[in-house]
Amino acid sequence: MNVTPEEVPVIAKYLGMEEADFIENCTRLNANRTGLSIIDKPNGECLYLEGLNVCRIQAVKPHQCSGFPNVWNFPGWREKCEAIEV
């Protein structure tokens, strides 16, 4: 999930982290090398997904997340998340 430069300080502050620590420990360079993405857990879930439907950063979630699962999703997403399609 992509994170914009404007979202990085907001999420870092929400998590009580320095921006540099958030970038180093919680993000990776995205596939087309044009920005950052939040890293996935080893099983492919979002780093901030807890259980089937709890986002640890819901209050400051990246804009891209707001489109899930209606605008975008991934194969098998229903097994990993109880997001509701509208």
Residue frames relative to the residue before (quaternion, step in Angstrom):
aa qw qx qy qz dx dy dz
M 1.0000 0.0000 0.0000 0.0000 0.00 0.00 0.00
N 0.4089 -0.7415 0.4852 0.2180 3.55 -0.71 1.10
V 0.1592 -0.7537 0.6337 0.0710 3.50 -1.20 0.73
T 0.3390 -0.7530 0.5265 0.2020 3.58 -0.72 1.03
P 0.6518 -0.5125 0.3754 0.4142 3.59 -1.21 0.37
E 0.6455 0.5211 -0.3207 0.4571 3.59 1.10 -0.62
E 0.6700 0.5107 -0.2954 0.4505 3.59 1.12 -0.64
V 0.5479 0.6535 -0.3917 0.3455 3.59 1.10 -0.65
P 0.7269 0.4164 -0.2924 0.4612 3.67 0.62 -0.91
V 0.6156 0.5543 -0.3464 0.4403 3.58 1.08 -0.66
I 0.6856 0.4646 -0.2814 0.4847 3.58 0.88 -0.95
A 0.6367 0.5332 -0.3310 0.4481 3.58 0.93 -0.87
K 0.6631 0.4965 -0.3064 0.4689 3.59 0.88 -0.91
Y 0.6371 0.5382 -0.3222 0.4479 3.59 0.94 -0.88
L 0.7195 0.4251 -0.2322 0.4978 3.57 1.05 -0.82
G 0.4609 -0.6950 0.4366 0.3376 3.59 1.28 -0.09
M 0.5201 0.6307 -0.4006 0.4139 3.55 1.16 0.67
E 0.5041 -0.5644 0.5411 0.3668 3.52 -1.32 0.30
E 0.6147 -0.5670 0.3931 0.3823 3.59 -1.09 0.66
A 0.6600 0.5179 -0.3159 0.4433 3.58 0.88 -0.92
D 0.6551 0.5017 -0.3140 0.4696 3.60 0.99 -0.78
F 0.6267 0.5260 -0.3337 0.4682 3.57 1.00 -0.79
I 0.6678 0.4994 -0.3034 0.4610 3.58 0.85 -0.96
E 0.7060 0.4778 -0.2731 0.4458 3.58 0.84 -0.96
N 0.8029 0.3477 -0.1538 0.4592 3.58 0.86 -0.94
C 0.7894 0.3383 -0.1506 0.4896 3.58 1.13 -0.52
T 0.7462 0.3396 -0.2141 0.5310 3.60 1.22 -0.08
R 0.1528 -0.7361 0.6480 0.1220 3.50 -1.41 0.19
L 0.5908 -0.5258 0.4533 0.4111 3.54 -1.27 0.24
N 0.4342 -0.7128 0.4710 0.2855 3.61 -0.78 0.92
A 0.7543 -0.4539 0.2522 0.4018 3.54 -1.30 0.42
N 0.7591 0.3469 -0.2208 0.5047 3.60 0.93 -0.74
R 0.4692 -0.7371 0.3904 0.2898 3.56 1.35 0.40
T 0.5161 0.6512 -0.4124 0.3735 3.58 1.08 0.69
G 0.8064 0.0258 -0.0019 0.5908 3.58 1.24 -0.03
L 0.5907 -0.5832 0.4374 0.3458 3.52 -1.32 -0.27
S 0.1314 -0.7420 0.6508 0.0928 3.51 -1.30 0.54
I 0.5008 -0.6031 0.5132 0.3494 3.56 -1.16 0.56
I 0.4765 -0.6787 0.4724 0.2987 3.57 -0.89 0.89
D 0.4262 -0.6780 0.5409 0.2571 3.52 -1.28 0.50
K 0.5296 -0.5430 0.5258 0.3849 3.51 -1.32 0.30
P 0.6852 -0.4845 0.3309 0.4315 3.63 -1.17 0.32
N 0.6992 0.4584 -0.2783 0.4728 3.62 1.10 -0.60
G 0.6312 -0.5730 0.3187 0.4144 3.60 1.27 0.15
E 0.5260 0.6281 -0.4171 0.3935 3.59 1.23 -0.16
C 0.6133 -0.5123 0.4452 0.4041 3.52 -1.30 0.33
L 0.5974 -0.5931 0.4209 0.3379 3.55 -1.07 0.80
Y 0.7630 0.3957 -0.1919 0.4738 3.58 1.05 -0.74
L 0.4924 0.6298 -0.4486 0.3994 3.58 1.25 0.21
E 0.0630 -0.7746 0.6292 0.0100 3.55 -0.86 1.04
G 0.8004 0.0906 -0.1107 0.5821 3.56 -0.70 1.04
L 0.7219 -0.4367 0.3099 0.4384 3.54 -1.09 -0.67
N 0.8427 0.1264 -0.0423 0.5217 3.59 1.08 -0.35
V 0.5736 0.5679 -0.4015 0.4327 3.59 1.06 0.58
C 0.1534 -0.7776 0.6070 0.0582 3.54 -0.70 1.14
R 0.4116 -0.7339 0.4880 0.2320 3.58 -0.65 1.11
I 0.7676 0.3034 -0.1821 0.5344 3.60 1.13 -0.49
Q 0.1298 0.8435 -0.5108 0.1038 3.58 1.17 0.58
A 0.6761 0.5231 -0.3016 0.4222 3.59 0.87 -0.92
V 0.7939 0.2037 -0.0969 0.5647 3.60 1.16 -0.56
K 0.2263 0.8195 -0.5069 0.1423 3.58 1.18 0.43
P 0.5884 -0.5903 0.4161 0.3636 3.58 -1.10 0.68
H 0.6494 -0.5378 0.3775 0.3827 3.56 -1.17 0.63
Q 0.6229 0.5633 -0.3491 0.4157 3.58 0.95 -0.84
C 0.6261 0.5637 -0.3411 0.4170 3.60 1.01 -0.72
S 0.6104 0.5864 -0.3635 0.3892 3.57 1.02 -0.67
G 0.6647 0.5069 -0.3075 0.4546 3.60 1.19 -0.36
F 0.5722 0.6040 -0.3765 0.4074 3.58 1.26 -0.18
P 0.6642 -0.2478 -0.7053 0.0020 1.72 -1.74 1.78
N 0.4669 0.7294 -0.4137 0.2806 3.60 1.26 0.05
V 0.7360 0.3748 -0.2196 0.5192 3.59 0.95 -0.85
W 0.7879 -0.0277 0.0402 0.6139 3.56 1.07 -0.76
N 0.0929 0.7563 -0.6468 0.0316 3.55 -1.28 0.44
F 0.3562 -0.7214 0.5502 0.2237 3.56 -1.24 -0.13
P 0.6428 -0.5229 0.3713 0.4190 3.60 -1.15 0.48
G 0.8253 0.2158 -0.1806 0.4896 3.56 -0.91 0.95
W 0.3536 0.7747 -0.4783 0.2148 3.60 1.22 0.13
R 0.6091 0.5803 -0.3605 0.4028 3.61 1.04 -0.65
E 0.6449 0.5135 -0.3256 0.4632 3.59 1.14 -0.52
K 0.7365 0.4206 -0.2222 0.4809 3.58 1.19 -0.46
C 0.8076 0.1456 -0.0353 0.5704 3.58 1.15 -0.49
E 0.3127 -0.7561 0.5463 0.1790 3.57 -1.03 0.77
A 0.1925 0.7850 -0.5607 0.1797 3.58 1.07 0.65
I 0.3474 -0.7521 0.5305 0.1795 3.54 -1.05 0.77
E 0.3517 -0.7176 0.5622 0.2127 3.55 -0.82 1.01
V 0.1341 -0.7784 0.6064 0.0915 3.57 -1.09 0.68
